Amino acid sequence: MLAQRLARRNPVEAQVRLGMSAELIAIIGGLSAAQIVRLADSDVLLCGVGLQERSMLSALNDTLNRHDMQTMHAAMLLAQLPARPL
């Protein structure tokens, strides 16, 4: 539902943040609540974690001593990563 909300509010941002094509974002944005529930209830992996390096995931998960600039810097680094096909 979070991805769908983003797809409906700002499709271009959804493309960048989710690493999906405009066509897929349009499909996600157009799904009904019942369709979302059916997808969530399935045992099929629909997306994966884009982080492959332990250090990057650890840095994002470190909640101690975090300030706004660290969060912004992490977002900038993640935005530069290429989208991976599933």
PyMOL Python script that loads the backbone (N, CA, C, O; Angstrom):
from pymol import cmd

cmd.read_pdbstr("""\
ATOM      1  N   MET A   1       0.812  -1.189   0.000  1.00  0.00           N
ATOM      2  CA  MET A   1       0.000   0.000   0.000  1.00  0.00           C
ATOM      3  C   MET A   1       0.862   1.262   0.000  1.00  0.00           C
ATOM      4  O   MET A   1       0.460   2.287  -0.550  1.00  0.00           O
ATOM      5  N   LEU A   2       2.044   1.192   0.614  1.00  0.00           N
ATOM      6  CA  LEU A   2       2.926   2.362   0.602  1.00  0.00           C
ATOM      7  C   LEU A   2       3.414   2.660  -0.811  1.00  0.00           C
ATOM      8  O   LEU A   2       3.453   3.816  -1.233  1.00  0.00           O
ATOM      9  N   ALA A   3       3.783   1.616  -1.532  1.00  0.00           N
ATOM     10  CA  ALA A   3       4.236   1.807  -2.914  1.00  0.00           C
ATOM     11  C   ALA A   3       3.101   2.356  -3.766  1.00  0.00           C
ATOM     12  O   ALA A   3       3.322   3.206  -4.629  1.00  0.00           O
ATOM     13  N   GLN A   4       1.901   1.876  -3.529  1.00  0.00           N
ATOM     14  CA  GLN A   4       0.756   2.351  -4.298  1.00  0.00           C
ATOM     15  C   GLN A   4       0.469   3.820  -3.992  1.00  0.00           C
ATOM     16  O   GLN A   4       0.177   4.601  -4.898  1.00  0.00           O
ATOM     17  N   ARG A   5       0.550   4.188  -2.736  1.00  0.00           N
ATOM     18  CA  ARG A   5       0.312   5.588  -2.363  1.00  0.00           C
ATOM     19  C   ARG A   5       1.334   6.498  -3.043  1.00  0.00           C
ATOM     20  O   ARG A   5       0.983   7.558  -3.561  1.00  0.00           O
ATOM     21  N   LEU A   6       2.596   6.077  -3.036  1.00  0.00           N
ATOM     22  CA  LEU A   6       3.634   6.860  -3.699  1.00  0.00           C
ATOM     23  C   LEU A   6       3.387   6.918  -5.201  1.00  0.00           C
ATOM     24  O   LEU A   6       3.558   7.971  -5.815  1.00  0.00           O
ATOM     25  N   ALA A   7       2.987   5.798  -5.797  1.00  0.00           N
ATOM     26  CA  ALA A   7       2.722   5.751  -7.238  1.00  0.00           C
ATOM     27  C   ALA A   7       1.580   6.684  -7.621  1.00  0.00           C
ATOM     28  O   ALA A   7       1.602   7.285  -8.695  1.00  0.00           O
ATOM     29  N   ARG A   8       0.596   6.806  -6.758  1.00  0.00           N
ATOM     30  CA  ARG A   8      -0.542   7.687  -7.054  1.00  0.00           C
ATOM     31  C   ARG A   8      -0.202   9.157  -6.827  1.00  0.00           C
ATOM     32  O   ARG A   8      -0.616  10.017  -7.604  1.00  0.00           O
ATOM     33  N   ARG A   9       0.546   9.446  -5.773  1.00  0.00           N
ATOM     34  CA  ARG A   9       0.858  10.843  -5.441  1.00  0.00           C
ATOM     35  C   ARG A   9       1.924  11.443  -6.342  1.00  0.00           C
ATOM     36  O   ARG A   9       1.804  12.589  -6.776  1.00  0.00           O
ATOM     37  N   ASN A  10       2.969  10.667  -6.624  1.00  0.00           N
ATOM     38  CA  ASN A  10       4.081  11.194  -7.411  1.00  0.00           C
ATOM     39  C   ASN A  10       4.719  10.053  -8.205  1.00  0.00           C
ATOM     40  O   ASN A  10       5.682   9.442  -7.743  1.00  0.00           O
ATOM     41  N   PRO A  11       4.191   9.762  -9.391  1.00  0.00           N
ATOM     42  CA  PRO A  11       4.693   8.632 -10.178  1.00  0.00           C
ATOM     43  C   PRO A  11       6.178   8.731 -10.538  1.00  0.00           C
ATOM     44  O   PRO A  11       6.871   7.714 -10.578  1.00  0.00           O
ATOM     45  N   VAL A  12       6.665   9.928 -10.797  1.00  0.00           N
ATOM     46  CA  VAL A  12       8.076  10.079 -11.165  1.00  0.00           C
ATOM     47  C   VAL A  12       8.969   9.732  -9.978  1.00  0.00           C
ATOM     48  O   VAL A  12       9.966   9.026 -10.133  1.00  0.00           O
ATOM     49  N   GLU A  13       8.617  10.223  -8.805  1.00  0.00           N
ATOM     50  CA  GLU A  13       9.383   9.883  -7.605  1.00  0.00           C
ATOM     51  C   GLU A  13       9.301   8.385  -7.325  1.00  0.00           C
ATOM     52  O   GLU A  13      10.283   7.775  -6.904  1.00  0.00           O
ATOM     53  N   ALA A  14       8.139   7.797  -7.557  1.00  0.00           N
ATOM     54  CA  ALA A  14       7.967   6.355  -7.350  1.00  0.00           C
ATOM     55  C   ALA A  14       8.897   5.566  -8.266  1.00  0.00           C
ATOM     56  O   ALA A  14       9.481   4.565  -7.848  1.00  0.00           O
ATOM     57  N   GLN A  15       9.037   6.011  -9.510  1.00  0.00           N
ATOM     58  CA  GLN A  15       9.950   5.341 -10.435  1.00  0.00           C
ATOM     59  C   GLN A  15      11.368   5.338  -9.888  1.00  0.00           C
ATOM     60  O   GLN A  15      12.047   4.312  -9.921  1.00  0.00           O
ATOM     61  N   VAL A  16      11.815   6.475  -9.389  1.00  0.00           N
ATOM     62  CA  VAL A  16      13.181   6.593  -8.883  1.00  0.00           C
ATOM     63  C   VAL A  16      13.356   5.793  -7.605  1.00  0.00           C
ATOM     64  O   VAL A  16      14.299   5.011  -7.484  1.00  0.00           O
ATOM     65  N   ARG A  17      12.461   5.980  -6.660  1.00  0.00           N
ATOM     66  CA  ARG A  17      12.601   5.324  -5.356  1.00  0.00           C
ATOM     67  C   ARG A  17      12.418   3.812  -5.427  1.00  0.00           C
ATOM     68  O   ARG A  17      13.098   3.070  -4.718  1.00  0.00           O
ATOM     69  N   LEU A  18      11.506   3.356  -6.277  1.00  0.00           N
ATOM     70  CA  LEU A  18      11.218   1.927  -6.350  1.00  0.00           C
ATOM     71  C   LEU A  18      11.984   1.220  -7.461  1.00  0.00           C
ATOM     72  O   LEU A  18      12.009  -0.010  -7.517  1.00  0.00           O
ATOM     73  N   GLY A  19      12.613   1.999  -8.348  1.00  0.00           N
ATOM     74  CA  GLY A  19      13.382   1.401  -9.435  1.00  0.00           C
ATOM     75  C   GLY A  19      12.521   0.641 -10.421  1.00  0.00           C
ATOM     76  O   GLY A  19      12.905  -0.428 -10.895  1.00  0.00           O
ATOM     77  N   MET A  20      11.354   1.192 -10.732  1.00  0.00           N
ATOM     78  CA  MET A  20      10.410   0.530 -11.633  1.00  0.00           C
ATOM     79  C   MET A  20      10.122   1.419 -12.833  1.00  0.00           C
ATOM     80  O   MET A  20      10.347   2.629 -12.798  1.00  0.00           O
ATOM     81  N   SER A  21       9.625   0.801 -13.885  1.00  0.00           N
ATOM     82  CA  SER A  21       9.279   1.548 -15.091  1.00  0.00           C
ATOM     83  C   SER A  21       7.986   2.329 -14.870  1.00  0.00           C
ATOM     84  O   SER A  21       7.226   2.050 -13.942  1.00  0.00           O
ATOM     85  N   ALA A  22       7.753   3.307 -15.736  1.00  0.00           N
ATOM     86  CA  ALA A  22       6.525   4.105 -15.663  1.00  0.00           C
ATOM     87  C   ALA A  22       5.298   3.217 -15.848  1.00  0.00           C
ATOM     88  O   ALA A  22       4.265   3.435 -15.216  1.00  0.00           O
ATOM     89  N   GLU A  23       5.417   2.220 -16.715  1.00  0.00           N
ATOM     90  CA  GLU A  23       4.298   1.309 -16.960  1.00  0.00           C
ATOM     91  C   GLU A  23       3.943   0.521 -15.697  1.00  0.00           C
ATOM     92  O   GLU A  23       2.767   0.387 -15.359  1.00  0.00           O
ATOM     93  N   LEU A  24       4.946   0.007 -15.008  1.00  0.00           N
ATOM     94  CA  LEU A  24       4.697  -0.760 -13.788  1.00  0.00           C
ATOM     95  C   LEU A  24       4.150   0.130 -12.675  1.00  0.00           C
ATOM     96  O   LEU A  24       3.279  -0.293 -11.915  1.00  0.00           O
ATOM     97  N   ILE A  25       4.653   1.353 -12.576  1.00  0.00           N
ATOM     98  CA  ILE A  25       4.141   2.300 -11.579  1.00  0.00           C
ATOM     99  C   ILE A  25       2.667   2.593 -11.852  1.00  0.00           C
ATOM    100  O   ILE A  25       1.872   2.683 -10.916  1.00  0.00           O
ATOM    101  N   ALA A  26       2.295   2.742 -13.124  1.00  0.00           N
ATOM    102  CA  ALA A  26       0.893   2.991 -13.476  1.00  0.00           C
ATOM    103  C   ALA A  26       0.012   1.807 -13.086  1.00  0.00           C
ATOM    104  O   ALA A  26      -1.108   1.992 -12.611  1.00  0.00           O
ATOM    105  N   ILE A  27       0.517   0.597 -13.287  1.00  0.00           N
ATOM    106  CA  ILE A  27      -0.251  -0.597 -12.911  1.00  0.00           C
ATOM    107  C   ILE A  27      -0.448  -0.648 -11.401  1.00  0.00           C
ATOM    108  O   ILE A  27      -1.557  -0.889 -10.925  1.00  0.00           O
ATOM    109  N   ILE A  28       0.624  -0.421 -10.652  1.00  0.00           N
ATOM    110  CA  ILE A  28       0.534  -0.444  -9.185  1.00  0.00           C
ATOM    111  C   ILE A  28      -0.434   0.625  -8.691  1.00  0.00           C
ATOM    112  O   ILE A  28      -1.238   0.378  -7.792  1.00  0.00           O
ATOM    113  N   GLY A  29      -0.352   1.810  -9.282  1.00  0.00           N
ATOM    114  CA  GLY A  29      -1.242   2.897  -8.884  1.00  0.00           C
ATOM    115  C   GLY A  29      -2.702   2.619  -9.181  1.00  0.00           C
ATOM    116  O   GLY A  29      -3.583   3.165  -8.517  1.00  0.00           O
ATOM    117  N   GLY A  30      -2.969   1.780 -10.165  1.00  0.00           N
ATOM    118  CA  GLY A  30      -4.342   1.497 -10.560  1.00  0.00           C
ATOM    119  C   GLY A  30      -4.966   0.272  -9.913  1.00  0.00           C
ATOM    120  O   GLY A  30      -6.130  -0.033 -10.170  1.00  0.00           O
ATOM    121  N   LEU A  31      -4.215  -0.436  -9.079  1.00  0.00           N
ATOM    122  CA  LEU A  31      -4.764  -1.635  -8.437  1.00  0.00           C
ATOM    123  C   LEU A  31      -5.816  -1.273  -7.395  1.00  0.00           C
ATOM    124  O   LEU A  31      -5.707  -0.254  -6.713  1.00  0.00           O
ATOM    125  N   SER A  32      -6.827  -2.114  -7.284  1.00  0.00           N
ATOM    126  CA  SER A  32      -7.847  -1.920  -6.247  1.00  0.00           C
ATOM    127  C   SER A  32      -7.320  -2.454  -4.915  1.00  0.00           C
ATOM    128  O   SER A  32      -6.307  -3.151  -4.872  1.00  0.00           O
ATOM    129  N   ALA A  33      -8.018  -2.121  -3.837  1.00  0.00           N
ATOM    130  CA  ALA A  33      -7.624  -2.613  -2.511  1.00  0.00           C
ATOM    131  C   ALA A  33      -7.659  -4.140  -2.474  1.00  0.00           C
ATOM    132  O   ALA A  33      -6.785  -4.766  -1.875  1.00  0.00           O
ATOM    133  N   ALA A  34      -8.655  -4.733  -3.106  1.00  0.00           N
ATOM    134  CA  ALA A  34      -8.765  -6.198  -3.128  1.00  0.00           C
ATOM    135  C   ALA A  34      -7.584  -6.822  -3.875  1.00  0.00           C
ATOM    136  O   ALA A  34      -7.071  -7.864  -3.466  1.00  0.00           O
ATOM    137  N   GLN A  35      -7.156  -6.193  -4.960  1.00  0.00           N
ATOM    138  CA  GLN A  35      -6.014  -6.709  -5.713  1.00  0.00           C
ATOM    139  C   GLN A  35      -4.727  -6.609  -4.897  1.00  0.00           C
ATOM    140  O   GLN A  35      -3.895  -7.515  -4.939  1.00  0.00           O
ATOM    141  N   ILE A  36      -4.563  -5.526  -4.165  1.00  0.00           N
ATOM    142  CA  ILE A  36      -3.382  -5.363  -3.304  1.00  0.00           C
ATOM    143  C   ILE A  36      -3.368  -6.450  -2.235  1.00  0.00           C
ATOM    144  O   ILE A  36      -2.322  -7.039  -1.960  1.00  0.00           O
ATOM    145  N   VAL A  37      -4.518  -6.717  -1.635  1.00  0.00           N
ATOM    146  CA  VAL A  37      -4.607  -7.747  -0.598  1.00  0.00           C
ATOM    147  C   VAL A  37      -4.277  -9.116  -1.182  1.00  0.00           C
ATOM    148  O   VAL A  37      -3.576  -9.903  -0.546  1.00  0.00           O
ATOM    149  N   ARG A  38      -4.772  -9.413  -2.386  1.00  0.00           N
ATOM    150  CA  ARG A  38      -4.461 -10.706  -3.020  1.00  0.00           C
ATOM    151  C   ARG A  38      -2.963 -10.832  -3.298  1.00  0.00           C
ATOM    152  O   ARG A  38      -2.384 -11.899  -3.098  1.00  0.00           O
ATOM    153  N   LEU A  39      -2.339  -9.753  -3.755  1.00  0.00           N
ATOM    154  CA  LEU A  39      -0.892  -9.791  -3.983  1.00  0.00           C
ATOM    155  C   LEU A  39      -0.135 -10.003  -2.680  1.00  0.00           C
ATOM    156  O   LEU A  39       0.811 -10.790  -2.624  1.00  0.00           O
ATOM    157  N   ALA A  40      -0.551  -9.304  -1.640  1.00  0.00           N
ATOM    158  CA  ALA A  40       0.117  -9.431  -0.344  1.00  0.00           C
ATOM    159  C   ALA A  40      -0.066 -10.824   0.242  1.00  0.00           C
ATOM    160  O   ALA A  40       0.790 -11.302   0.986  1.00  0.00           O
ATOM    161  N   ASP A  41      -1.167 -11.471  -0.086  1.00  0.00           N
ATOM    162  CA  ASP A  41      -1.465 -12.798   0.450  1.00  0.00           C
ATOM    163  C   ASP A  41      -0.735 -13.910  -0.304  1.00  0.00           C
ATOM    164  O   ASP A  41      -0.672 -15.042   0.176  1.00  0.00           O
ATOM    165  N   SER A  42      -0.189 -13.599  -1.473  1.00  0.00           N
ATOM    166  CA  SER A  42       0.496 -14.625  -2.260  1.00  0.00           C
ATOM    167  C   SER A  42       1.875 -14.913  -1.667  1.00  0.00           C
ATOM    168  O   SER A  42       2.409 -14.121  -0.890  1.00  0.00           O
ATOM    169  N   ASP A  43       2.435 -16.048  -2.042  1.00  0.00           N
ATOM    170  CA  ASP A  43       3.768 -16.402  -1.551  1.00  0.00           C
ATOM    171  C   ASP A  43       4.836 -16.163  -2.619  1.00  0.00           C
ATOM    172  O   ASP A  43       5.892 -16.796  -2.605  1.00  0.00           O
ATOM    173  N   VAL A  44       4.551 -15.253  -3.533  1.00  0.00           N
ATOM    174  CA  VAL A  44       5.478 -14.914  -4.606  1.00  0.00           C
ATOM    175  C   VAL A  44       6.224 -13.635  -4.234  1.00  0.00           C
ATOM    176  O   VAL A  44       5.619 -12.658  -3.794  1.00  0.00           O
ATOM    177  N   LEU A  45       7.538 -13.652  -4.415  1.00  0.00           N
ATOM    178  CA  LEU A  45       8.340 -12.461  -4.146  1.00  0.00           C
ATOM    179  C   LEU A  45       8.119 -11.453  -5.262  1.00  0.00           C
ATOM    180  O   LEU A  45       8.449 -11.714  -6.419  1.00  0.00           O
ATOM    181  N   LEU A  46       7.562 -10.303  -4.912  1.00  0.00           N
ATOM    182  CA  LEU A  46       7.257  -9.282  -5.910  1.00  0.00           C
ATOM    183  C   LEU A  46       8.372  -8.260  -6.051  1.00  0.00           C
ATOM    184  O   LEU A  46       8.497  -7.617  -7.093  1.00  0.00           O
ATOM    185  N   CYS A  47       9.170  -8.109  -5.025  1.00  0.00           N
ATOM    186  CA  CYS A  47      10.295  -7.180  -5.085  1.00  0.00           C
ATOM    187  C   CYS A  47      11.369  -7.679  -4.128  1.00  0.00           C
ATOM    188  O   CYS A  47      11.121  -8.549  -3.293  1.00  0.00           O
ATOM    189  N   GLY A  48      12.544  -7.125  -4.260  1.00  0.00           N
ATOM    190  CA  GLY A  48      13.647  -7.538  -3.408  1.00  0.00           C
ATOM    191  C   GLY A  48      14.373  -6.338  -2.839  1.00  0.00           C
ATOM    192  O   GLY A  48      14.190  -5.213  -3.304  1.00  0.00           O
ATOM    193  N   VAL A  49      15.182  -6.574  -1.850  1.00  0.00           N
ATOM    194  CA  VAL A  49      15.979  -5.510  -1.252  1.00  0.00           C
ATOM    195  C   VAL A  49      17.087  -5.150  -2.228  1.00  0.00           C
ATOM    196  O   VAL A  49      17.813  -6.026  -2.698  1.00  0.00           O
ATOM    197  N   GLY A  50      17.219  -3.881  -2.531  1.00  0.00           N
ATOM    198  CA  GLY A  50      18.208  -3.436  -3.498  1.00  0.00           C
ATOM    199  C   GLY A  50      19.611  -3.320  -2.943  1.00  0.00           C
ATOM    200  O   GLY A  50      20.562  -3.145  -3.704  1.00  0.00           O
ATOM    201  N   LEU A  51      19.759  -3.411  -1.643  1.00  0.00           N
ATOM    202  CA  LEU A  51      21.078  -3.269  -1.034  1.00  0.00           C
ATOM    203  C   LEU A  51      21.764  -4.622  -0.971  1.00  0.00           C
ATOM    204  O   LEU A  51      21.228  -5.573  -0.403  1.00  0.00           O
ATOM    205  N   GLN A  52      22.935  -4.704  -1.547  1.00  0.00           N
ATOM    206  CA  GLN A  52      23.671  -5.957  -1.562  1.00  0.00           C
ATOM    207  C   GLN A  52      24.888  -5.924  -0.650  1.00  0.00           C
ATOM    208  O   GLN A  52      25.481  -6.965  -0.369  1.00  0.00           O
ATOM    209  N   GLU A  53      25.259  -4.749  -0.191  1.00  0.00           N
ATOM    210  CA  GLU A  53      26.440  -4.631   0.647  1.00  0.00           C
ATOM    211  C   GLU A  53      26.034  -4.499   2.109  1.00  0.00           C
ATOM    212  O   GLU A  53      25.182  -3.683   2.461  1.00  0.00           O
ATOM    213  N   ARG A  54      26.646  -5.298   2.936  1.00  0.00           N
ATOM    214  CA  ARG A  54      26.336  -5.290   4.364  1.00  0.00           C
ATOM    215  C   ARG A  54      26.618  -3.928   4.988  1.00  0.00           C
ATOM    216  O   ARG A  54      25.864  -3.468   5.845  1.00  0.00           O
ATOM    217  N   SER A  55      27.696  -3.285   4.565  1.00  0.00           N
ATOM    218  CA  SER A  55      28.068  -1.999   5.151  1.00  0.00           C
ATOM    219  C   SER A  55      27.005  -0.932   4.885  1.00  0.00           C
ATOM    220  O   SER A  55      26.722  -0.112   5.758  1.00  0.00           O
ATOM    221  N   MET A  56      26.416  -0.935   3.688  1.00  0.00           N
ATOM    222  CA  MET A  56      25.389   0.049   3.355  1.00  0.00           C
ATOM    223  C   MET A  56      24.136  -0.192   4.190  1.00  0.00           C
ATOM    224  O   MET A  56      23.549   0.751   4.720  1.00  0.00           O
ATOM    225  N   LEU A  57      23.730  -1.442   4.305  1.00  0.00           N
ATOM    226  CA  LEU A  57      22.548  -1.766   5.093  1.00  0.00           C
ATOM    227  C   LEU A  57      22.779  -1.448   6.565  1.00  0.00           C
ATOM    228  O   LEU A  57      21.882  -0.940   7.238  1.00  0.00           O
ATOM    229  N   SER A  58      23.966  -1.742   7.066  1.00  0.00           N
ATOM    230  CA  SER A  58      24.289  -1.441   8.459  1.00  0.00           C
ATOM    231  C   SER A  58      24.266   0.064   8.715  1.00  0.00           C
ATOM    232  O   SER A  58      23.776   0.513   9.751  1.00  0.00           O
ATOM    233  N   ALA A  59      24.790   0.834   7.778  1.00  0.00           N
ATOM    234  CA  ALA A  59      24.805   2.291   7.938  1.00  0.00           C
ATOM    235  C   ALA A  59      23.389   2.854   7.978  1.00  0.00           C
ATOM    236  O   ALA A  59      23.109   3.773   8.748  1.00  0.00           O
ATOM    237  N   LEU A  60      22.504   2.315   7.164  1.00  0.00           N
ATOM    238  CA  LEU A  60      21.124   2.787   7.163  1.00  0.00           C
ATOM    239  C   LEU A  60      20.382   2.370   8.422  1.00  0.00           C
ATOM    240  O   LEU A  60      19.471   3.065   8.872  1.00  0.00           O
ATOM    241  N   ASN A  61      20.767   1.250   8.981  1.00  0.00           N
ATOM    242  CA  ASN A  61      20.089   0.720  10.152  1.00  0.00           C
ATOM    243  C   ASN A  61      20.612   1.317  11.458  1.00  0.00           C
ATOM    244  O   ASN A  61      19.973   1.173  12.500  1.00  0.00           O
ATOM    245  N   ASP A  62      21.749   1.975  11.414  1.00  0.00           N
ATOM    246  CA  ASP A  62      22.357   2.546  12.613  1.00  0.00           C
ATOM    247  C   ASP A  62      21.558   3.762  13.068  1.00  0.00           C
ATOM    248  O   ASP A  62      21.639   4.830  12.462  1.00  0.00           O
ATOM    249  N   THR A  63      20.792   3.593  14.128  1.00  0.00           N
ATOM    250  CA  THR A  63      19.953   4.692  14.608  1.00  0.00           C
ATOM    251  C   THR A  63      20.651   5.537  15.657  1.00  0.00           C
ATOM    252  O   THR A  63      20.162   6.613  16.003  1.00  0.00           O
ATOM    253  N   LEU A  64      21.781   5.077  16.171  1.00  0.00           N
ATOM    254  CA  LEU A  64      22.516   5.860  17.156  1.00  0.00           C
ATOM    255  C   LEU A  64      23.318   6.946  16.450  1.00  0.00           C
ATOM    256  O   LEU A  64      23.892   6.708  15.388  1.00  0.00           O
ATOM    257  N   ASN A  65      23.356   8.100  17.022  1.00  0.00           N
ATOM    258  CA  ASN A  65      24.140   9.230  16.506  1.00  0.00           C
ATOM    259  C   ASN A  65      23.741   9.644  15.091  1.00  0.00           C
ATOM    260  O   ASN A  65      24.567  10.189  14.359  1.00  0.00           O
ATOM    261  N   ARG A  66      22.522   9.403  14.703  1.00  0.00           N
ATOM    262  CA  ARG A  66      22.064   9.794  13.364  1.00  0.00           C
ATOM    263  C   ARG A  66      21.565  11.235  13.409  1.00  0.00           C
ATOM    264  O   ARG A  66      20.874  11.634  14.346  1.00  0.00           O
ATOM    265  N   HIS A  67      21.914  11.994  12.411  1.00  0.00           N
ATOM    266  CA  HIS A  67      21.371  13.341  12.287  1.00  0.00           C
ATOM    267  C   HIS A  67      20.910  13.551  10.852  1.00  0.00           C
ATOM    268  O   HIS A  67      21.136  12.696   9.996  1.00  0.00           O
ATOM    269  N   ASP A  68      20.278  14.663  10.588  1.00  0.00           N
ATOM    270  CA  ASP A  68      19.642  14.906   9.293  1.00  0.00           C
ATOM    271  C   ASP A  68      20.606  14.799   8.115  1.00  0.00           C
ATOM    272  O   ASP A  68      20.231  14.290   7.059  1.00  0.00           O
ATOM    273  N   MET A  69      21.827  15.264   8.277  1.00  0.00           N
ATOM    274  CA  MET A  69      22.777  15.224   7.168  1.00  0.00           C
ATOM    275  C   MET A  69      23.155  13.786   6.813  1.00  0.00           C
ATOM    276  O   MET A  69      23.353  13.478   5.638  1.00  0.00           O
ATOM    277  N   GLN A  70      23.257  12.911   7.799  1.00  0.00           N
ATOM    278  CA  GLN A  70      23.564  11.511   7.510  1.00  0.00           C
ATOM    279  C   GLN A  70      22.436  10.869   6.716  1.00  0.00           C
ATOM    280  O   GLN A  70      22.681  10.125   5.766  1.00  0.00           O
ATOM    281  N   THR A  71      21.209  11.157   7.102  1.00  0.00           N
ATOM    282  CA  THR A  71      20.058  10.605   6.399  1.00  0.00           C
ATOM    283  C   THR A  71      20.020  11.121   4.965  1.00  0.00           C
ATOM    284  O   THR A  71      19.766  10.356   4.034  1.00  0.00           O
ATOM    285  N   MET A  72      20.271  12.403   4.788  1.00  0.00           N
ATOM    286  CA  MET A  72      20.273  12.991   3.450  1.00  0.00           C
ATOM    287  C   MET A  72      21.398  12.397   2.600  1.00  0.00           C
ATOM    288  O   MET A  72      21.202  12.105   1.421  1.00  0.00           O
ATOM    289  N   HIS A  73      22.557  12.222   3.192  1.00  0.00           N
ATOM    290  CA  HIS A  73      23.689  11.659   2.461  1.00  0.00           C
ATOM    291  C   HIS A  73      23.389  10.223   2.034  1.00  0.00           C
ATOM    292  O   HIS A  73      23.687   9.839   0.903  1.00  0.00           O
ATOM    293  N   ALA A  74      22.809   9.438   2.920  1.00  0.00           N
ATOM    294  CA  ALA A  74      22.450   8.058   2.576  1.00  0.00           C
ATOM    295  C   ALA A  74      21.437   8.035   1.436  1.00  0.00           C
ATOM    296  O   ALA A  74      21.545   7.207   0.532  1.00  0.00           O
ATOM    297  N   ALA A  75      20.458   8.932   1.469  1.00  0.00           N
ATOM    298  CA  ALA A  75      19.459   8.995   0.398  1.00  0.00           C
ATOM    299  C   ALA A  75      20.107   9.351  -0.934  1.00  0.00           C
ATOM    300  O   ALA A  75      19.730   8.807  -1.972  1.00  0.00           O
ATOM    301  N   MET A  76      21.073  10.253  -0.913  1.00  0.00           N
ATOM    302  CA  MET A  76      21.766  10.640  -2.142  1.00  0.00           C
ATOM    303  C   MET A  76      22.575   9.472  -2.701  1.00  0.00           C
ATOM    304  O   MET A  76      22.592   9.250  -3.911  1.00  0.00           O
ATOM    305  N   LEU A  77      23.238   8.732  -1.827  1.00  0.00           N
ATOM    306  CA  LEU A  77      24.011   7.577  -2.280  1.00  0.00           C
ATOM    307  C   LEU A  77      23.105   6.498  -2.871  1.00  0.00           C
ATOM    308  O   LEU A  77      23.421   5.907  -3.904  1.00  0.00           O
ATOM    309  N   LEU A  78      21.986   6.250  -2.211  1.00  0.00           N
ATOM    310  CA  LEU A  78      21.065   5.224  -2.695  1.00  0.00           C
ATOM    311  C   LEU A  78      20.420   5.626  -4.017  1.00  0.00           C
ATOM    312  O   LEU A  78      20.148   4.768  -4.857  1.00  0.00           O
ATOM    313  N   ALA A  79      20.175   6.907  -4.211  1.00  0.00           N
ATOM    314  CA  ALA A  79      19.556   7.371  -5.452  1.00  0.00           C
ATOM    315  C   ALA A  79      20.473   7.148  -6.651  1.00  0.00           C
ATOM    316  O   ALA A  79      20.002   7.073  -7.786  1.00  0.00           O
ATOM    317  N   GLN A  80      21.769   7.041  -6.409  1.00  0.00           N
ATOM    318  CA  GLN A  80      22.722   6.839  -7.495  1.00  0.00           C
ATOM    319  C   GLN A  80      22.843   5.380  -7.910  1.00  0.00           C
ATOM    320  O   GLN A  80      23.386   5.083  -8.975  1.00  0.00           O
ATOM    321  N   LEU A  81      22.344   4.463  -7.081  1.00  0.00           N
ATOM    322  CA  LEU A  81      22.444   3.046  -7.419  1.00  0.00           C
ATOM    323  C   LEU A  81      21.515   2.721  -8.578  1.00  0.00           C
ATOM    324  O   LEU A  81      20.373   3.179  -8.598  1.00  0.00           O
ATOM    325  N   PRO A  82      21.985   1.941  -9.541  1.00  0.00           N
ATOM    326  CA  PRO A  82      21.115   1.580 -10.665  1.00  0.00           C
ATOM    327  C   PRO A  82      20.025   0.610 -10.224  1.00  0.00           C
ATOM    328  O   PRO A  82      20.224  -0.200  -9.319  1.00  0.00           O
ATOM    329  N   ALA A  83      18.881   0.706 -10.876  1.00  0.00           N
ATOM    330  CA  ALA A  83      17.788  -0.227 -10.595  1.00  0.00           C
ATOM    331  C   ALA A  83      18.157  -1.592 -11.157  1.00  0.00           C
ATOM    332  O   ALA A  83      18.740  -1.696 -12.236  1.00  0.00           O
ATOM    333  N   ARG A  84      17.812  -2.630 -10.413  1.00  0.00           N
ATOM    334  CA  ARG A  84      18.087  -3.995 -10.852  1.00  0.00           C
ATOM    335  C   ARG A  84      16.800  -4.634 -11.346  1.00  0.00           C
ATOM    336  O   ARG A  84      15.757  -4.482 -10.710  1.00  0.00           O
ATOM    337  N   PRO A  85      16.850  -5.338 -12.455  1.00  0.00           N
ATOM    338  CA  PRO A  85      15.655  -6.083 -12.867  1.00  0.00           C
ATOM    339  C   PRO A  85      15.450  -7.265 -11.934  1.00  0.00           C
ATOM    340  O   PRO A  85      16.415  -7.850 -11.441  1.00  0.00           O
ATOM    341  N   LEU A  86      14.198  -7.612 -11.692  1.00  0.00           N
ATOM    342  CA  LEU A  86      13.904  -8.752 -10.819  1.00  0.00           C
ATOM    343  C   LEU A  86      13.904 -10.040 -11.585  1.00  0.00           C
ATOM    344  O   LEU A  86      13.674 -11.102 -11.006  1.00  0.00           O
TER     345      LEU A  86
END
""", "prot")
cmd.dss("prot")
cmd.show_as("cartoon", "prot")
cmd.util.cbc("prot")
cmd.orient("prot")
